[in-house]
Amino acid sequence: MSDTKVYLLDGGSLVLDGYHVFWNRGPGGEVRFPVYSILIEHAEGRFLIDTGYDYDHVMKVLPFEKPIQEKHQTIPGALALLGLEPKDIDVVVNSHFHFDHCGGNKYFPHAKKICHRTEVPQACNPQPFEHLGYSDLSFSAEAAEARGATAQLLEGTTRANSTFEGIDGDVELARGVKLISTPGHSIGHYSLLVEFPKRKPIMFTIDAAYTQKSLETLCQAAFNS
């Protein structure tokens, strides 16, 4: 555990309206929102939590979110800054399957994949108001086939290499690395807790709480499922 390292990978940014971030409270106006992934180097392997968004997908389907992403902010680019390649990742965990959290999954056909057991079925058959959230289906041949979106799949993506281990409740991925079930933003949303022997733990709320203000005021976002 003493060798556990945590890296926050910069995945670029999107624009949201303030009233979407702080539902019915605001203030309104454009909010430039960071997108990130989390890399954990652990004695039991390298764990990647979320894979950001695909710029081309966002520009095609959600251009109003005004993505800004340089080459070094893609998942392959961010890993390269650490001297790593996608093949060096052992486990990919998706907190949920909204487009800005799974856009780089396609680069990890070899890795073990984990998500809440309800997330793939939800991506296959989302509620009408969830279609844009679950719009990038390149992470799963099953979901892409269910939604008639197989054109999104990277060549070589199959059901066999895009299948997820579905989990439920709080789960310890590795010693001191815990997924905390926080449904609400999506049906199977997970947050992440990393504990260390000689320092305070780190809690990544992911999309359960966007900002400190979200926690202090218990303010929901307008796009919770």
KEKE-3310 file (N, C-alpha, C; in steps of 0.2 Angstrom, whole numbers, plus 5000, padded with zeros to 4 digits):
npx = (5004:5010:5016:5006:5000:4992:4985:4979:4971:4971:4957:4953:4939:4922:4907:4895:4879:4876:4864:4862:4872:4869:4855:4841:4846:4857:4871:4867:4873:4888:4898:4914:4919:4929:4936:4940:4951:4956:4970:4977:4991:4995:5000:4994:4991:4987:4975:4962:4951:4937:4937:4936:4930:4926:4932:4927:4915:4908:4908:4900:4888:4884:4888:4885:4890:4903:4917:4934:4949:4965:4978:4986:4977:4968:4965:4975:4985:4986:4991:5003:5010:5015:5023:5017:5006:4990:4990:4996:4987:4978:4965:4950:4939:4922:4914:4901:4891:4890:4893:4905:4913:4917:4922:4935:4936:4937:4950:4956:4954:4960:4960:4953:4936:4925:4910:4895:4882:4870:4872:4876:4864:4856:4862:4859:4845:4840:4831:4820:4825:4838:4846:4855:4865:4869:4875:4887:4892:4903:4910:4905:4900:4888:4879:4880:4875:4862:4856:4857:4869:4882:4891:4899:4908:4925:4936:4938:4932:4923:4909:4916:4928:4923:4916:4908:4912:4899:4895:4889:4884:4895:4912:4928:4941:4955:4967:4963:4958:4943:4927:4913:4896:4885:4872:4861:4865:4867:4859:4868:4879:4896:4907:4924:4935:4951:4963:4977:4991:4998:4993:4980:4964:4959:4944:4935:4922:4916:4903:4894:4894:4898:4905:4913:4903:4891:4892:4891:4879:4870:4865:4858:4862:4855:4854:4854:4849)
npy = (4994:5006:5010:5015:5025:5039:5047:5061:5063:5074:5077:5087:5099:5104:5114:5119:5125:5136:5134:5121:5114:5119:5115:5125:5135:5142:5153:5157:5155:5152:5138:5133:5116:5104:5089:5073:5058:5045:5038:5024:5018:5003:4990:4979:4981:4991:5003:5011:5024:5028:5036:5048:5059:5057:5068:5069:5063:5071:5083:5080:5075:5082:5096:5109:5108:5112:5107:5107:5100:5094:5085:5079:5077:5067:5050:5041:5050:5057:5046:5044:5055:5050:5040:5029:5017:5012:4998:4995:4996:4988:4986:4993:5004:5010:5024:5027:5027:5039:5050:5057:5050:5037:5038:5034:5021:5012:5010:5000:4985:4974:4975:4971:4974:4984:4988:4996:4984:4988:4997:4995:4988:5000:5009:5002:5003:5017:5030:5042:5055:5052:5049:5057:5058:5045:5043:5040:5025:5017:5010:4997:4983:4976:4986:4995:4988:4985:4998:5001:5007:5003:5008:5016:5008:5004:4997:4980:4979:4969:4958:4950:4956:4968:4966:4968:4966:4965:4974:4976:4987:4993:4991:4983:4986:4984:4982:4995:5003:5008:5006:5016:5015:5026:5030:5040:5052:5044:5028:5018:5024:5026:5032:5035:5029:5031:5024:5027:5022:5031:5044:5056:5049:5050:5055:5053:5060:5060:5061:5062:5073:5089:5100:5109:5117:5110:5100:5107:5113:5103:5102:5096:5092:5097:5087:5074:5057)
npz = (5000:5003:4991:4983:4971:4965:4951:4943:4928:4915:4905:4896:4893:4895:4891:4902:4908:4921:4928:4926:4933:4946:4951:4948:4956:4951:4950:4933:4916:4906:4912:4912:4912:4920:4913:4919:4922:4932:4937:4945:4952:4959:4970:4966:4953:4938:4939:4930:4931:4923:4907:4900:4886:4869:4857:4844:4844:4853:4846:4835:4841:4852:4851:4857:4869:4868:4867:4873:4869:4869:4860:4870:4880:4877:4881:4877:4875:4888:4896:4889:4894:4906:4903:4899:4890:4883:4883:4895:4906:4918:4923:4919:4926:4925:4931:4928:4912:4905:4891:4893:4901:4896:4884:4880:4881:4871:4868:4876:4874:4879:4893:4909:4913:4923:4930:4938:4939:4934:4924:4910:4905:4906:4897:4886:4885:4887:4897:4889:4892:4894:4883:4876:4886:4887:4875:4868:4863:4860:4869:4871:4863:4865:4869:4858:4848:4853:4852:4839:4834:4829:4821:4828:4834:4837:4825:4827:4840:4850:4857:4866:4869:4875:4886:4902:4920:4931:4945:4962:4975:4988:4984:4986:4976:4976:4989:5000:4990:4985:4978:4980:4981:4974:4968:4958:4950:4939:4936:4941:4947:4953:4966:4971:4983:4990:5000:5012:5021:5029:5027:5024:5017:5000:4992:4978:4971:4959:4948:4958:4966:4960:4964:4977:4982:4979:4988:5000:5000:4997:4984:4969:4952:4937:4927:4933:4933)
capx = (5000:5014:5018:5001:5001:4986:4986:4973:4973:4967:4954:4950:4934:4916:4904:4888:4875:4876:4858:4862:4876:4866:4848:4836:4849:4862:4869:4867:4879:4893:4903:4919:4919:4935:4934:4946:4951:4960:4975:4979:4996:4995:5004:4989:4990:4986:4968:4960:4944:4934:4941:4935:4926:4929:4931:4923:4908:4905:4906:4894:4881:4883:4892:4883:4895:4909:4923:4941:4953:4971:4980:4989:4972:4965:4967:4982:4990:4987:4995:5010:5014:5017:5027:5013:5002:4984:4991:4999:4982:4976:4958:4946:4932:4918:4909:4895:4893:4888:4898:4911:4916:4918:4924:4941:4936:4939:4958:4958:4951:4964:4959:4947:4932:4921:4905:4889:4878:4864:4874:4876:4857:4853:4864:4856:4838:4840:4825:4821:4829:4845:4849:4861:4870:4871:4876:4893:4891:4909:4913:4901:4897:4881:4875:4880:4870:4855:4854:4858:4875:4888:4896:4903:4913:4932:4937:4941:4928:4918:4906:4920:4933:4920:4911:4910:4910:4894:4896:4884:4886:4902:4917:4935:4945:4962:4968:4963:4955:4936:4921:4907:4890:4882:4867:4857:4867:4865:4857:4873:4885:4901:4912:4930:4939:4958:4965:4984:4993:5001:4991:4972:4962:4956:4938:4933:4914:4915:4898:4889:4894:4902:4909:4912:4896:4886:4892:4889:4872:4867:4862:4858:4863:4848:4854:4853:4844)
capy = (5000:5012:5012:5017:5032:5042:5052:5064:5064:5080:5075:5093:5102:5105:5120:5118:5131:5136:5131:5114:5112:5120:5115:5130:5140:5146:5158:5154:5157:5146:5136:5128:5111:5100:5082:5069:5051:5044:5032:5021:5013:4999:4983:4974:4982:4998:5004:5017:5025:5033:5037:5054:5059:5057:5074:5069:5061:5077:5088:5077:5074:5087:5102:5114:5107:5116:5103:5109:5094:5094:5078:5076:5077:5061:5045:5039:5056:5058:5041:5045:5059:5046:5035:5023:5016:5009:4991:4995:4997:4981:4986:4999:5005:5016:5026:5026:5027:5045:5050:5060:5045:5031:5039:5031:5014:5008:5009:4995:4979:4969:4976:4969:4980:4984:4994:4993:4979:4991:5003:4992:4988:5006:5011:4998:5005:5023:5034:5047:5061:5050:5047:5061:5056:5038:5043:5036:5018:5014:5006:4991:4980:4975:4992:4998:4983:4987:5005:5002:5012:4999:5012:5019:5004:5004:4991:4975:4979:4963:4957:4947:4961:4974:4964:4971:4962:4969:4973:4980:4990:4995:4985:4985:4984:4982:4985:5002:5006:5006:5009:5018:5016:5033:5031:5046:5055:5038:5022:5014:5028:5025:5036:5031:5031:5028:5025:5027:5020:5037:5051:5056:5046:5054:5054:5056:5060:5059:5066:5063:5080:5092:5105:5110:5120:5105:5096:5111:5115:5097:5104:5092:5094:5096:5081:5068:5052)
capz = (5000:5003:4985:4979:4968:4961:4946:4940:4921:4912:4899:4893:4896:4892:4894:4905:4910:4929:4931:4925:4938:4952:4948:4950:4960:4948:4944:4926:4912:4905:4916:4909:4916:4918:4913:4921:4923:4938:4937:4952:4952:4965:4970:4963:4946:4937:4938:4927:4933:4918:4901:4897:4881:4862:4854:4837:4846:4856:4841:4831:4844:4858:4850:4862:4875:4867:4870:4871:4871:4865:4859:4876:4884:4876:4886:4875:4876:4895:4898:4887:4898:4911:4900:4898:4884:4885:4885:4902:4910:4919:4924:4918:4929:4923:4936:4924:4905:4901:4886:4895:4906:4893:4877:4878:4883:4865:4868:4881:4873:4883:4900:4913:4914:4929:4931:4941:4935:4930:4919:4903:4903:4906:4891:4880:4884:4892:4897:4884:4894:4895:4877:4875:4891:4885:4867:4865:4864:4858:4875:4872:4857:4867:4869:4852:4844:4855:4850:4832:4834:4828:4817:4833:4837:4834:4822:4832:4846:4850:4863:4870:4872:4878:4891:4909:4926:4934:4953:4966:4982:4989:4982:4986:4970:4978:4996:5000:4984:4986:4974:4984:4977:4974:4963:4958:4944:4935:4940:4944:4948:4958:4968:4972:4989:4990:5007:5012:5028:5032:5025:5024:5011:4995:4990:4972:4971:4952:4946:4963:4968:4955:4967:4985:4983:4978:4994:5006:4999:4994:4977:4964:4946:4933:4923:4936:4930)
cpx = (5004:5016:5012:5001:4994:4987:4979:4974:4968:4964:4951:4944:4928:4912:4897:4885:4875:4870:4858:4866:4873:4859:4844:4839:4854:4868:4870:4873:4884:4898:4908:4921:4925:4932:4941:4945:4956:4964:4977:4985:4997:4999:5000:4988:4988:4978:4966:4953:4941:4939:4939:4930:4930:4927:4926:4916:4905:4903:4901:4888:4879:4888:4891:4887:4902:4916:4929:4945:4959:4973:4983:4983:4967:4968:4974:4987:4991:4992:5002:5014:5017:5022:5023:5009:4996:4985:4994:4994:4979:4968:4955:4940:4929:4913:4902:4896:4890:4895:4905:4915:4919:4921:4931:4942:4938:4946:4960:4954:4954:4962:4953:4943:4927:4916:4899:4885:4872:4866:4874:4869:4854:4856:4861:4849:4837:4833:4826:4825:4837:4849:4855:4867:4873:4872:4882:4893:4897:4912:4910:4898:4890:4877:4875:4875:4863:4852:4855:4864:4881:4893:4901:4909:4920:4933:4941:4937:4923:4914:4911:4925:4930:4915:4913:4908:4905:4895:4890:4886:4893:4907:4924:4939:4952:4962:4968:4960:4947:4931:4915:4901:4886:4877:4863:4859:4865:4863:4862:4880:4889:4905:4918:4933:4946:4961:4973:4986:4995:4999:4983:4970:4960:4949:4936:4925:4912:4909:4892:4888:4900:4907:4908:4905:4891:4886:4889:4882:4867:4862:4863:4859:4856:4848:4855:4848:4838)
cpy = (5006:5014:5014:5024:5033:5048:5055:5066:5069:5077:5081:5096:5102:5111:5117:5125:5130:5133:5124:5111:5113:5121:5120:5135:5144:5148:5154:5157:5151:5145:5131:5123:5106:5092:5078:5062:5051:5037:5030:5016:5009:4993:4978:4975:4990:4999:5011:5018:5030:5034:5043:5054:5059:5064:5074:5068:5067:5082:5086:5077:5079:5093:5108:5114:5110:5113:5107:5103:5094:5086:5075:5075:5071:5056:5043:5044:5057:5052:5041:5050:5056:5041:5029:5023:5012:5002:4990:4995:4990:4981:4993:4999:5011:5017:5026:5027:5033:5046:5053:5056:5038:5032:5036:5024:5009:5006:5003:4988:4973:4969:4973:4975:4979:4990:4991:4989:4982:4996:5001:4992:4995:5010:5008:5001:5011:5026:5039:5053:5059:5049:5051:5059:5049:5038:5040:5029:5014:5009:4999:4989:4979:4981:4995:4994:4985:4993:5006:5007:5008:5003:5016:5015:5004:4997:4986:4974:4973:4963:4954:4951:4968:4972:4966:4966:4967:4968:4977:4982:4992:4989:4987:4982:4981:4984:4992:5006:5003:5010:5010:5019:5022:5034:5038:5050:5050:5033:5018:5018:5026:5031:5032:5034:5027:5030:5024:5025:5026:5044:5050:5052:5052:5051:5057:5055:5058:5064:5066:5070:5084:5096:5105:5113:5115:5101:5101:5113:5109:5098:5099:5095:5093:5090:5075:5064:5052)
cpz = (5000:4996:4980:4977:4964:4957:4943:4933:4918:4905:4895:4897:4892:4895:4896:4907:4918:4932:4930:4931:4945:4951:4952:4955:4956:4952:4938:4922:4911:4910:4913:4914:4915:4918:4915:4922:4929:4937:4943:4950:4959:4964:4966:4956:4945:4935:4935:4928:4928:4913:4897:4891:4874:4859:4848:4839:4848:4851:4836:4834:4849:4857:4854:4868:4874:4869:4868:4874:4866:4864:4866:4881:4883:4880:4884:4876:4883:4898:4896:4891:4904:4909:4899:4892:4887:4887:4892:4907:4911:4920:4923:4922:4927:4929:4934:4917:4902:4897:4888:4900:4902:4886:4875:4879:4877:4864:4872:4880:4877:4891:4903:4914:4919:4929:4936:4937:4931:4924:4912:4901:4902:4899:4885:4879:4889:4892:4892:4885:4895:4889:4875:4880:4889:4877:4864:4867:4862:4863:4875:4866:4859:4866:4862:4847:4846:4853:4843:4830:4833:4824:4822:4835:4833:4831:4827:4839:4845:4857:4868:4873:4875:4883:4898:4915:4930:4942:4956:4973:4982:4988:4983:4980:4972:4985:4996:4995:4983:4981:4979:4980:4979:4969:4963:4951:4938:4939:4944:4946:4954:4959:4970:4979:4989:4997:5007:5020:5032:5030:5025:5017:5006:4992:4983:4971:4964:4950:4952:4966:4964:4959:4974:4986:4983:4985:5000:5006:4997:4988:4972:4957:4942:4929:4927:4934:4935)
residu = (MET:SER:ASP:THR:LYS:VAL:TYR:LEU:LEU:ASP:GLY:GLY:SER:LEU:VAL:LEU:ASP:GLY:TYR:HIS:VAL:PHE:TRP:ASN:ARG:GLY:PRO:GLY:GLY:GLU:VAL:ARG:PHE:PRO:VAL:TYR:SER:ILE:LEU:ILE:GLU:HIS:ALA:GLU:GLY:ARG:PHE:LEU:ILE:ASP:THR:GLY:TYR:ASP:TYR:ASP:HIS:VAL:MET:LYS:VAL:LEU:PRO:PHE:GLU:LYS:PRO:ILE:GLN:GLU:LYS:HIS:GLN:THR:ILE:PRO:GLY:ALA:LEU:ALA:LEU:LEU:GLY:LEU:GLU:PRO:LYS:ASP:ILE:ASP:VAL:VAL:VAL:ASN:SER:HIS:PHE:HIS:PHE:ASP:HIS:CYS:GLY:GLY:ASN:LYS:TYR:PHE:PRO:HIS:ALA:LYS:LYS:ILE:CYS:HIS:ARG:THR:GLU:VAL:PRO:GLN:ALA:CYS:ASN:PRO:GLN:PRO:PHE:GLU:HIS:LEU:GLY:TYR:SER:ASP:LEU:SER:PHE:SER:ALA:GLU:ALA:ALA:GLU:ALA:ARG:GLY:ALA:THR:ALA:GLN:LEU:LEU:GLU:GLY:THR:THR:ARG:ALA:ASN:SER:THR:PHE:GLU:GLY:ILE:ASP:GLY:ASP:VAL:GLU:LEU:ALA:ARG:GLY:VAL:LYS:LEU:ILE:SER:THR:PRO:GLY:HIS:SER:ILE:GLY:HIS:TYR:SER:LEU:LEU:VAL:GLU:PHE:PRO:LYS:ARG:LYS:PRO:ILE:MET:PHE:THR:ILE:ASP:ALA:ALA:TYR:THR:GLN:LYS:SER:LEU:GLU:THR:LEU:CYS:GLN:ALA:ALA:PHE:ASN:SER)
# end
